[in-house]
Amino acid sequence: MGHYFPTPKGVMSSLVGHQIQQSEKVKKLIKELVEEVTSLNTELGGIRSPLPEFQESAKQKIDSTGLLRGRPLHYKYIGTGAGRGPYVELEDGSIKLDLINGIGIHLMGHSHPRVMAAAVRGSLADILTQGNLQPNNEYRLFTEKLIKIASKKSHLKHAWIATCGTMANENALKIARQKNSPARFVLGFKDAFAGRSTLMAEVTDNPAYRQGLPEYHEVLRVPFYDKRDPRSAEKSLTIMKEHVAKHEGNIALFGFEPMLGEGGYQAAPRDFFIPLLEFCKSKNIAVWADEVQTFTRTGEYFAFETLDIGQYIDICTIAKTAQVGATLYTEEYNPKPGLIAGTFSGSTPSLLAGIEMLDMLSEGYLGPQGRIMQIHKRFIDGINRLNETTCKGIAQDAGGLGLMIAFTPHDGKKESVNAFLNKLFENGVMAFPCGKDPVRARFLVPAIIQDPEIDIALQVIEKTLLEGV
Ligand SMILES: Cc1ncc(COP(=O)(O)O)c(C=O)c1O
């Protein structure tokens, strides 16, 4: 066979893919494209009420989306595709201050020029979605980046990309079960959230999320830290020990969120975790940190760094701000071929945007004095001030970790918190509930928010609280 595409003389010095990467013309065109869109987005300067001329068409779009999927949208929200920083433009002409960010995906807010440029660059690749069989360089670079960050403070050595947090968690569970076979039970916290697959709905401690599904009884519950109870840590350890005594040799792993997310944004100190982790280690129970929500938000890349518990971690899962999911594991927990695979890994724009955001984080966002901790302090201080002054007693228990912030509005009952959040949305700020008793208002704040924008958020929260329920 001859060459179908004979190479012209002298061209082999650079592969075409590398030429595209290095092309000054491509770089210039991407820059121009992003600058043009950024310039259009500058119009989105702050919160705006819906515009009458767009309300009817927006209503139709929102209603038809609800009808098509069989369930109305949670908020009257369809985005136009334009945004700027923490602000996003909706089809009804309104501009919202977005403090929930797709439940925590858009770490750098909307339309960040660097994130857009990375995504545009990714969209120029030969393929949109990369797979585990035929990866491109972005697959390698993303994995390399994760391992480099994770291995600084842990024994994590490998990473396997997955499509979302749930799938990363499924892989974590399979890896632990295979290594510790035939052990089948899972130790998990009360009020945990782990995702939406059949098994993750079981690991998740919320019956409303598995209504009508069969029960598998494979998860053994341990209470999370209760800051009101000085004996909380001791109680959790006792209960864990009781489970292990009853099921010795039959528990594959202990899965935990470093801070309860969906369960109510309750943080716990290092001292709470250490005895639990030491005990699991002594019993050869895999330690799995579900960092799907905490990754990049606690002031370090991983919450296991913030809590200084990295040495205990056998498996760690991430997703959300990474733009794709991933399961990280130690050499010891590297599974046998065949256990984890799948067609999709992630889209090229997502992988490149994920890498870009991880790079950006190292530019002043991390560490005790970094921007993430500054944002946390200003937001929490602001809520506490409201609770002590104009909104006395109706903005309670502000807390969380880093960019994950929550407080309990009014009486913390589901109806009143949902009413508050719906009004907050109407007033221009987007948040979402978490927790059961009490129900809390949670904010997944983008890292790029500026101090004046935090102050605007606090003013809208104050106004909304004062409107009552
Ligand atoms: C702690 C935790 N685990 C798992 C998941 C599931 O991730 P995904 O929705 O990407 O499947 C979430 C999502 O909210 C989460 O917060």
The ligand as a Gaussian input file, in Angstrom:
#p B3LYP/6-31G(d) Opt

LIG

0 1
 C      -21.081000      15.440000      47.910000
 C      -21.684000      15.101000      46.567000
 N      -21.483000      13.894000      46.047000
 C      -21.989000      13.573000      44.835000
 C      -22.747000      14.442000      44.107000
 C      -23.292000      14.041000      42.779000
 O      -22.628000      14.676000      41.748000
 P      -23.322000      14.808000      40.306000
 O      -24.558000      15.597000      40.504000
 O      -22.288000      15.481000      39.445000
 O      -23.590000      13.428000      39.819000
 C      -22.986000      15.726000      44.623000
 C      -23.824000      16.699000      43.870000
 O      -24.396000      17.609000      44.376000
 C      -22.445000      16.065000      45.889000
 O      -22.651000      17.271000      46.442000

